[in-house]
Amino acid sequence: MNTFEVVKEIKSNDKLKEIPLDSFETNKGLDFLYRAMDFEQKGLLLQAISEYKEYINFTGKADYKILNKIAVLYMLSGSLKEADHYAELAYKSNKNSKEVLINYGVIKAKLGEMDKAEEFFNNVLKLDPNNRNALYNLALVKEQKGENREAFKFYQKLYERGDLSIASSLERLKDR
């Protein structure tokens, strides 16, 4: 069965940009982020979450990228209720972040809230009509809702844009 795709905005190998290292406090904040990324890279998701939360508590900044990261890590660890909470906080911080919208939609889909998931994916398509993750996830939602013709259209749009991995999905829905 297909799975929803998540967009991860902060990856463990991303470098932090233009953070002045002129104080001990700044270094301490960076320590939380580096430890979080290290734990994440090692697959220690709960420890990574803890470090990201410590960063937020220490800096007092509820950065949507960090909140989104926490939501994704909670989802990957199977804690959908906590994932939903942090995705909502990230969304409230930035309602136009495609990554936040996609991840919040994935979490809503995993919670069985398909109409809400569909809404988030459609919001991404308003910002970026060719967004591959939004199109794919929307196709999956439509398929799970039994709206196979609509799902087929989204898969077909992806296929026409060169995503040949969608061929099996098109074949599966062709005669439905």
C-alpha positions as CSV (number, residue, x, y, z in Angstrom):
1,M,0.0,0.0,0.0
2,N,1.2,3.5,-0.8
3,T,2.3,5.7,2.1
4,F,2.0,9.5,2.4
5,E,5.1,11.4,1.7
6,V,6.5,13.9,4.2
7,V,8.6,16.9,3.5
8,K,11.4,17.4,5.9
9,E,12.5,21.0,6.0
10,I,15.5,20.6,8.4
11,K,17.6,17.7,7.5
12,S,20.4,16.4,9.7
13,N,23.0,17.3,7.1
14,D,21.7,20.9,6.6
15,K,24.0,23.6,7.8
16,L,22.7,26.4,9.9
17,K,23.1,29.7,8.2
18,E,24.4,33.1,9.4
19,I,24.1,32.6,13.1
20,P,26.4,34.9,14.9
21,L,28.7,33.2,17.3
22,D,29.3,36.2,19.5
23,S,28.0,35.0,22.8
24,F,27.9,32.0,25.0
25,E,24.1,32.0,24.9
26,T,24.2,31.6,21.1
27,N,26.6,28.7,21.3
28,K,24.4,27.0,23.9
29,G,21.4,27.4,21.6
30,L,23.4,25.9,18.7
31,D,24.4,23.0,21.0
32,F,20.7,22.0,21.3
33,L,20.3,22.0,17.5
34,Y,23.5,20.1,16.8
35,R,22.6,17.5,19.5
36,A,19.1,17.2,18.0
37,M,20.4,16.7,14.5
38,D,22.9,14.1,15.8
39,F,20.2,12.1,17.6
40,E,18.0,12.3,14.6
41,Q,20.8,11.0,12.3
42,K,21.3,8.1,14.7
43,G,17.6,7.3,14.6
44,L,17.1,8.4,18.3
45,L,13.9,10.3,17.5
46,L,12.6,10.9,21.0
47,Q,16.0,12.3,22.1
48,A,16.1,14.5,19.0
49,I,12.6,15.8,19.9
50,S,13.7,16.6,23.4
51,E,16.7,18.6,22.1
52,Y,14.6,20.5,19.7
53,K,12.1,21.3,22.5
54,E,15.1,22.4,24.7
55,Y,16.2,24.8,21.9
56,I,12.7,26.3,21.8
57,N,12.6,26.7,25.5
58,F,16.1,28.1,25.7
59,T,15.7,30.6,22.9
60,G,12.0,31.5,23.5
61,K,11.6,31.2,19.7
62,A,8.7,29.1,18.4
63,D,10.3,28.8,14.9
64,Y,7.9,27.1,12.5
65,K,10.7,25.0,11.0
66,I,11.6,23.5,14.4
67,L,8.0,23.0,15.3
68,N,7.5,21.3,11.9
69,K,10.5,19.1,12.6
70,I,9.2,18.1,16.0
71,A,5.8,17.2,14.4
72,V,7.5,15.0,11.7
73,L,9.7,13.2,14.3
74,Y,6.6,12.5,16.5
75,M,4.8,11.2,13.5
76,L,7.8,8.9,12.6
77,S,7.9,7.7,16.2
78,G,4.2,6.8,16.0
79,S,2.9,9.5,18.4
80,L,0.3,11.0,16.1
81,K,-1.5,13.1,18.8
82,E,1.8,14.9,19.7
83,A,2.6,15.2,15.9
84,D,-0.8,16.8,15.3
85,H,-0.2,19.3,18.2
86,Y,3.2,20.4,16.9
87,A,2.0,20.5,13.3
88,E,-0.8,22.8,14.4
89,L,1.7,25.1,16.2
90,A,3.9,25.2,13.1
91,Y,0.9,25.9,10.9
92,K,-0.2,28.8,13.2
93,S,3.4,30.2,12.9
94,N,3.4,30.0,9.1
95,K,0.3,29.2,7.2
96,N,2.1,29.5,3.8
97,S,4.9,27.1,4.3
98,K,4.5,24.3,1.8
99,E,6.5,21.9,4.0
100,V,4.2,22.6,7.0
101,L,1.1,22.3,5.0
102,I,2.2,18.9,3.5
103,N,3.3,17.5,6.8
104,Y,0.2,18.6,8.6
105,G,-1.9,17.1,5.8
106,V,0.0,13.8,6.1
107,I,-0.6,13.8,9.9
108,K,-4.3,14.5,9.4
109,A,-4.5,11.6,6.8
110,K,-2.8,9.2,9.2
111,L,-5.3,10.3,11.8
112,G,-8.1,9.4,9.4
113,E,-9.1,13.0,8.8
114,M,-9.1,12.8,5.1
115,D,-11.1,16.0,4.4
116,K,-8.8,18.1,6.5
117,A,-5.7,16.4,4.8
118,E,-7.2,17.2,1.4
119,E,-7.7,20.8,2.4
120,F,-4.0,21.1,3.4
121,F,-2.8,19.5,0.1
122,N,-5.1,21.8,-1.9
123,N,-3.6,24.8,-0.1
124,V,-0.1,23.7,-1.2
125,L,-1.4,23.5,-4.8
126,K,-2.7,27.0,-4.6
127,L,0.9,28.1,-3.7
128,D,2.6,25.7,-6.1
129,P,0.3,24.0,-8.7
130,N,3.0,21.5,-9.7
131,N,4.1,20.4,-6.2
132,R,4.8,16.7,-6.5
133,N,4.3,15.9,-2.8
134,A,0.9,17.6,-2.7
135,L,-0.3,16.0,-5.9
136,Y,0.8,12.6,-4.8
137,N,-0.6,12.9,-1.3
138,L,-3.9,14.3,-2.7
139,A,-4.1,11.3,-5.1
140,L,-3.7,9.0,-2.1
141,V,-6.4,10.8,-0.1
142,K,-8.8,10.7,-3.1
143,E,-8.1,7.0,-3.5
144,Q,-8.7,6.3,0.2
145,K,-11.9,8.2,0.0
146,G,-13.0,6.0,-2.9
147,E,-12.8,8.9,-5.4
148,N,-10.9,6.9,-7.9
149,R,-11.5,9.1,-10.9
150,E,-10.2,12.1,-9.1
151,A,-7.2,10.1,-7.8
152,F,-6.5,8.9,-11.3
153,K,-6.4,12.5,-12.5
154,F,-3.8,13.5,-10.0
155,Y,-1.7,10.4,-10.7
156,Q,-2.0,11.2,-14.4
157,K,-0.8,14.8,-13.8
158,L,2.2,13.4,-12.1
159,Y,2.9,10.9,-14.8
160,E,2.6,13.6,-17.5
161,R,5.2,15.6,-15.6
162,G,7.7,12.8,-15.9
163,D,7.0,10.8,-12.7
164,L,7.1,7.3,-14.1
165,S,6.9,5.7,-10.7
166,I,3.2,6.5,-10.8
167,A,2.6,4.0,-13.6
168,S,1.5,1.2,-11.3
169,S,-1.0,3.5,-9.5
170,L,-2.5,4.5,-12.9
171,E,-2.8,0.9,-13.9
172,R,-4.4,0.0,-10.6
173,L,-7.1,2.7,-11.0
174,K,-7.5,2.5,-14.8
175,D,-10.6,0.3,-14.8
176,R,-12.2,1.4,-11.5
